[in-house]
């Protein structure tokens, strides 16, 4: 006579612990993938803008060279050529330092905000579950 197992068999502790372990592994893997995905999205969205900034920077560099030659020629009307070049060098150096400092002060770096928020929510939920309180 063949023995058949009941259809609605309750799983044992080993099975439940195995399921919990697998669920935790899956959850941790997803939590690690979220920041990677968010950084990839940010980089992909900004890649096209970086191309345009590169082209604009190259044209700006050529324009600055032309401007420097113009300013040196303009100052050379009143001063010798070497003195005009020195004055232009100091003028452009000071302007560069001022604009660089202003840009540095306005620089704003942000992290992966969605990932940080998700981890905070998970920690709050886990604390509530472990301490036996309502997850709110």
MODELLER restraints for C-alpha pairs under 7 A, 6 or more apart:
rsr = mdl.restraints
at = mdl.atoms
rsr.add(forms.Gaussian(group=physical.xy_distance, feature=features.Distance(at['CA:34:A'], at['CA:115:A']), mean=6.22, stdev=0.5))
rsr.add(forms.Gaussian(group=physical.xy_distance, feature=features.Distance(at['CA:35:A'], at['CA:112:A']), mean=6.30, stdev=0.5))
rsr.add(forms.Gaussian(group=physical.xy_distance, feature=features.Distance(at['CA:35:A'], at['CA:115:A']), mean=5.61, stdev=0.5))
rsr.add(forms.Gaussian(group=physical.xy_distance, feature=features.Distance(at['CA:38:A'], at['CA:112:A']), mean=6.62, stdev=0.5))
rsr.add(forms.Gaussian(group=physical.xy_distance, feature=features.Distance(at['CA:71:A'], at['CA:88:A']), mean=6.64, stdev=0.5))
rsr.add(forms.Gaussian(group=physical.xy_distance, feature=features.Distance(at['CA:72:A'], at['CA:84:A']), mean=5.28, stdev=0.5))
rsr.add(forms.Gaussian(group=physical.xy_distance, feature=features.Distance(at['CA:72:A'], at['CA:85:A']), mean=5.38, stdev=0.5))
rsr.add(forms.Gaussian(group=physical.xy_distance, feature=features.Distance(at['CA:72:A'], at['CA:88:A']), mean=6.02, stdev=0.5))
rsr.add(forms.Gaussian(group=physical.xy_distance, feature=features.Distance(at['CA:75:A'], at['CA:84:A']), mean=5.17, stdev=0.5))
rsr.add(forms.Gaussian(group=physical.xy_distance, feature=features.Distance(at['CA:76:A'], at['CA:84:A']), mean=5.19, stdev=0.5))
rsr.add(forms.Gaussian(group=physical.xy_distance, feature=features.Distance(at['CA:125:A'], at['CA:135:A']), mean=5.45, stdev=0.5))
rsr.add(forms.Gaussian(group=physical.xy_distance, feature=features.Distance(at['CA:128:A'], at['CA:134:A']), mean=6.08, stdev=0.5))
rsr.add(forms.Gaussian(group=physical.xy_distance, feature=features.Distance(at['CA:128:A'], at['CA:135:A']), mean=5.26, stdev=0.5))
rsr.add(forms.Gaussian(group=physical.xy_distance, feature=features.Distance(at['CA:129:A'], at['CA:135:A']), mean=6.83, stdev=0.5))
